[in-house]
Amino acid sequence: VSLCQINKSAEVDYYKIRVDGAHRIVVPQTFSRATSDYLDAITRAHTFTERGGLVGYDELPLFDLRQAQPSVDLHRVRVDPAKGGVESVVRYAEIDNVFRAHDDDHKF
């Protein structure tokens, strides 16, 4: 009997992110291939840090890794032009792959 036959394990979807110069494996609550690809690329291109289980960028905490299966989500933001006398051919702008700050009490 081979070791492969004995040790049958289920496949697990995970995110591979680069934090503090080292790769980290994160098993999220919900998995998305697009989010996985984006996190891999963005954390290789920019410096992300971890403090107390919170992964952040430029002192802004983005997601909490202290849970066994953290929630790591990207969002879509829609920006509508100002109303009231302003005319524009642009109806709205939509931005994909937006991080939401972990401490959502701050208003930007």
Disulfide bonds with the S-S distance in Angstrom:
none
